[in-house]
Amino acid sequence: MKTVIYPGSFDPLTNGHLDVIQRAARLFDRVIVAVARKGEKQALFGPAERKTMIEHSTANLSNVSVDIFEGLLVEYVEQQSGHAVIRGLRALSDFEFEFQMALMNRSLNEKVETLFMMPRASYSFLSSHLVKEIATLGGDVSAFVTPEVKEALAGKLAQAGAN
């Protein structure tokens, strides 16, 4: 059984992320979406909230599971008996950083391969940061996230506005 790990902060999950997950689910026996615990202080959603949003958004994909991890990605991949890491590339600007990370991961564990997947062209500009910014400014994000994520964003921003 071939297992691939798709790591990220997913703060929040976008339709671009979901596109990569869906296509990976068609290619691999098992896809683990690994929510990174790092950077929590700047995250809008906590790791458990992000995990729940992804679980709801991928409930129709029987070979996809969601987990929270911290520490070295290559160690997590090995613990999960993973065969590869999937990374999304939206633009050439993503490639340089992702290429460096892939080489570093390979230097830490040469058994861990990194595979790059591009989202659909319609999602190539999309990022969690932009989605949060649009939502914060009162814009409609329904074209960029699932209804569950849109609802969670609205709730989180309303909560932040009340404080």
C-alpha positions as CSV (number, residue, x, y, z in Angstrom):
1,M,0.0,0.0,0.0
2,K,1.5,3.3,-1.1
3,T,1.1,6.1,1.4
4,V,1.7,9.8,0.8
5,I,1.9,12.6,3.3
6,Y,0.5,16.1,2.4
7,P,1.9,18.4,5.1
8,G,0.9,22.0,5.7
9,S,-0.5,24.6,8.0
10,F,-3.9,24.7,6.2
11,D,-4.9,27.9,8.0
12,P,-7.4,27.5,6.6
13,L,-7.8,24.8,4.0
14,T,-8.5,26.3,0.5
15,N,-10.0,24.8,-2.6
16,G,-6.4,24.7,-4.0
17,H,-5.4,22.4,-1.1
18,L,-8.5,20.3,-1.6
19,D,-7.8,20.0,-5.3
20,V,-4.3,18.6,-4.5
21,I,-5.8,16.2,-1.9
22,Q,-8.4,14.9,-4.3
23,R,-5.9,14.2,-7.0
24,A,-3.5,12.6,-4.6
25,A,-6.3,10.4,-3.4
26,R,-6.8,9.1,-6.9
27,L,-3.0,8.3,-7.3
28,F,-2.2,6.8,-3.9
29,D,-3.7,4.1,-1.7
30,R,-3.6,6.3,1.4
31,V,-3.2,10.0,1.8
32,I,-2.5,11.6,5.2
33,V,-3.1,15.3,5.4
34,A,-0.6,16.3,8.1
35,V,-1.5,19.6,9.9
36,A,1.7,21.2,11.1
37,R,1.6,22.3,14.7
38,K,4.4,24.8,14.2
39,G,3.6,28.5,13.9
40,E,0.5,28.2,16.1
41,K,1.0,31.7,17.5
42,Q,0.3,33.3,14.2
43,A,-2.4,30.9,13.1
44,L,-6.0,32.0,13.0
45,F,-7.2,28.4,13.8
46,G,-5.7,26.0,16.2
47,P,-4.4,22.6,15.0
48,A,-7.5,20.7,16.1
49,E,-9.8,23.2,14.4
50,R,-7.8,22.9,11.2
51,K,-7.9,19.1,11.4
52,T,-11.7,19.2,11.9
53,M,-12.2,21.5,8.9
54,I,-10.1,19.2,6.7
55,E,-11.9,16.1,7.9
56,H,-15.3,17.6,7.1
57,S,-14.0,18.7,3.6
58,T,-12.6,15.3,2.8
59,A,-15.3,13.1,4.3
60,N,-16.1,11.7,0.9
61,L,-12.6,10.5,0.3
62,S,-12.3,7.1,2.1
63,N,-8.5,6.8,1.6
64,V,-7.8,10.3,3.2
65,S,-7.1,10.7,6.9
66,V,-6.0,13.8,8.8
67,D,-3.5,14.1,11.6
68,I,-1.6,16.7,13.5
69,F,2.2,16.5,13.7
70,E,5.1,18.4,15.0
71,G,8.8,17.9,14.6
72,L,10.7,16.9,11.6
73,L,8.6,16.0,8.6
74,V,10.9,13.1,7.5
75,E,10.6,11.5,10.9
76,Y,6.8,11.8,10.7
77,V,6.8,10.3,7.2
78,E,8.8,7.3,8.5
79,Q,6.5,6.9,11.6
80,Q,3.5,6.7,9.2
81,S,5.3,4.3,6.8
82,G,4.9,6.9,4.2
83,H,6.5,6.6,0.7
84,A,6.5,10.3,-0.3
85,V,5.6,13.8,0.5
86,I,3.3,15.8,-1.7
87,R,3.8,19.6,-2.0
88,G,1.7,21.9,-4.0
89,L,3.3,24.4,-6.3
90,R,1.1,27.4,-7.3
91,A,3.8,29.5,-9.1
92,L,7.4,29.5,-9.9
93,S,8.0,31.5,-6.7
94,D,6.9,28.5,-4.7
95,F,9.4,26.2,-6.5
96,E,12.6,27.7,-5.1
97,F,11.6,27.2,-1.4
98,E,10.0,23.8,-2.0
99,F,13.0,22.6,-3.9
100,Q,15.3,23.6,-1.0
101,M,13.0,21.9,1.4
102,A,12.9,18.7,-0.7
103,L,16.7,18.6,-0.9
104,M,17.0,19.2,2.9
105,N,14.5,16.4,3.6
106,R,16.3,14.1,1.3
107,S,19.6,14.8,3.1
108,L,17.9,14.0,6.4
109,N,16.3,10.8,5.0
110,E,17.1,9.6,1.5
111,K,14.1,7.3,1.5
112,V,11.6,10.2,1.6
113,E,10.7,11.4,-1.9
114,T,9.0,14.7,-2.5
115,L,6.5,15.0,-5.3
116,F,5.2,18.3,-6.6
117,M,1.6,18.8,-7.7
118,M,0.2,21.9,-9.3
119,P,-3.4,22.8,-8.5
120,R,-5.8,23.7,-11.2
121,A,-5.0,26.9,-13.0
122,S,-8.1,28.5,-11.4
123,Y,-6.5,28.0,-8.0
124,S,-2.9,28.9,-8.9
125,F,-3.2,32.4,-7.2
126,L,-5.0,31.1,-4.1
127,S,-3.4,31.1,-0.6
128,S,-4.7,30.7,2.9
129,H,-3.2,34.2,3.6
130,L,-5.2,35.8,0.9
131,V,-8.4,34.0,1.9
132,K,-8.0,35.2,5.5
133,E,-7.3,38.8,4.3
134,I,-10.4,38.8,2.0
135,A,-12.6,37.4,4.8
136,T,-11.2,39.9,7.3
137,L,-12.1,42.7,5.0
138,G,-15.7,41.4,4.5
139,G,-15.2,39.9,1.1
140,D,-16.9,36.7,-0.1
141,V,-14.6,33.7,0.0
142,S,-17.1,31.1,-1.1
143,A,-15.3,30.6,-4.4
144,F,-12.1,29.8,-2.6
145,V,-13.1,27.5,0.3
146,T,-15.6,24.9,1.2
147,P,-18.9,25.9,2.9
148,E,-17.6,24.4,6.2
149,V,-14.4,26.5,6.0
150,K,-16.4,29.6,5.1
151,E,-18.6,29.2,8.1
152,A,-15.6,28.5,10.4
153,L,-13.9,31.7,9.1
154,A,-17.0,33.8,9.7
155,G,-17.4,32.4,13.2
156,K,-13.7,32.9,14.1
157,L,-13.7,36.5,12.7
158,A,-16.9,37.4,14.5
159,Q,-15.4,36.0,17.7
160,A,-12.3,38.1,17.1
161,G,-14.4,41.2,16.5
162,A,-16.2,40.7,19.7
163,N,-13.0,40.7,21.7
